[in-house]
């Protein structure tokens, strides 16, 4: 009888453990139970936009930890946001598109060397200072551009902000992401856009989504006024599950350096 009681107690305990992960800590989605994703380093019920199959095969489908990754508007990154206060060194007027130099000391327009007006350099002799986003070239180190979660949180709020970054020779690529919630009453659009701020041939830069593919029915990879643009429709969902969208800016030349502006906006 004692053996039977012990087996019953063990089965009951295991069933309770398997029910849900609660607030279990995690690093990747696989650390969580089925029907959950790893968000903010905590297992949460939900699904990732595009599904696991849309995520790069050589990268884990995980929302990176926040520590040290949040891009603050006042952290010297040349914020130019319609609904936020720009840094004093950038401009006193949020409607001003460009300033001579951003807070990190990067030239805003003219890029590499305004006198030379070119983007090809000798990587063995040219000195290039990393921007404040580096190193942001992996899933884990991707730069979270906004501290707040976009979309309906709980009510929908439109958003539009842009940031200046520098691509040095041999940098390869820069990764960025934002977190968002879907809305229960209507869909909305998240739009990413990148623009060269240096006098370079447009072919030096590539821009692509990482969390999903351009041929998905809810994704549009296009060009608007000469600027590579990625649009994503966030469909209505009665369940407010946290999701992420990643993009990648790539330097196509090992001897090329340039400044660029990356913009993210949310609209209905």
Beta strands, then each sheet from edge to edge (+ up, - down):
strand 1: 36-39
strand 2: 42-45
strand 3: 143-144
strand 4: 150-151
strand 5: 159-167
strand 6: 173-181
strand 7: 188-196
strand 8: 205-209
strand 9: 219-224
strand 10: 227-234
strand 11: 242-251
strand 12: 258-267
sheet 1: 1+ 2-
sheet 2: 3+ 6+ 4+
sheet 3: 3+ 6+ 11- 8+
sheet 4: 5+ 12- 7+ 10- 9+
end
